[in-house]
Amino acid sequence: MRQQLHKAQRIVVKVGTSTLIYPNGTINLSAIDQLAFVLADLNNQGKEIILVSSGAIGVGLNKLQMATRPPTIPEQQAVAAVGQTELMNIYAQRFSTYSQQTGQVLMTRDVIDFPESRQNVTNTLEQLLQMQVIPIVNENDAVSVDELDHLTKFGDNDQLSAIVAQLTKADILIMLSDIDGFYSANPLTNPEAKLYSHITAIDENLMAQAGDKGSSFGTGGMRSKLKAAQRVLENDSAMVLANGKQPQIIFEILAGKTIGTLFAGNQ
């Protein structure tokens, strides 16, 4: 299956905050520049690229010189509003270095839940791809809330990226995280943890190995990544979970090298 990845034409790439922000809270400009280079080059090869990017709150905290994430939803949404603007400014600047146009697409869950809205956002993404523009998709954190009677959040960008891959019928979702792939246990605490190279189906045993949200390895948590993989598998597509520290790893993944964990059927 990995040998077929070079044939992938429509590719969704998801980057987590850990790829974009250093542990000290500052922006990882090197990673963003490398990401822009890789995606622009793939676009030049004739591939269709969609970037699903986290990082609005992380960048906002840095811009506002705040050391910690604020506790209230209005404060978090304000930080996200500042951060999303700054994040897109950085992306636009770095992509323009490689003569690549980008377009911002902010989504909330209710857009997906209503057929007309879902078709509209799908049309927008399709049109941007047709124009060889790379859509940069994020959840609209400035307005999304997750309350009992008002579900507008996707939950996290792992789910959002899988939904975008589903809407656009992408050939592959490449999810870049802060871990090398899916392990049988937390490799940070268990030296016996085994890295899975290829997973064909998600079952309760794998979900148990992912741990609870509180014991997650990455920002979205491993359980969230498995749920995203499950959605991808149900749509007969493929997903690779890999470490995003060096975004040029995308080239190696698409070349068919055994990197990270491939979620795909046996076909």
Secondary structure by P-SEA (a helix, b strand, c coil): cccccccccbbbbbbccccccccccccaaaaaaaaaaaaaaaaaabbbbbbbcccaaaaaaaaaccccccccaaaaaaaaaaaaaaaaaaaaaaaaaacbbbbbbbbcaaaaacaaaaaaaaaaaaaaaaacccccccccccccccccccccccccaaaaaaaaaaaacccbbbbbccccccccccccccccbbbbcccccccaaaaaaacccccccccccaaaaaaaaaaaaaacbbbbbbbcccccaaaaaaacccccccccccc
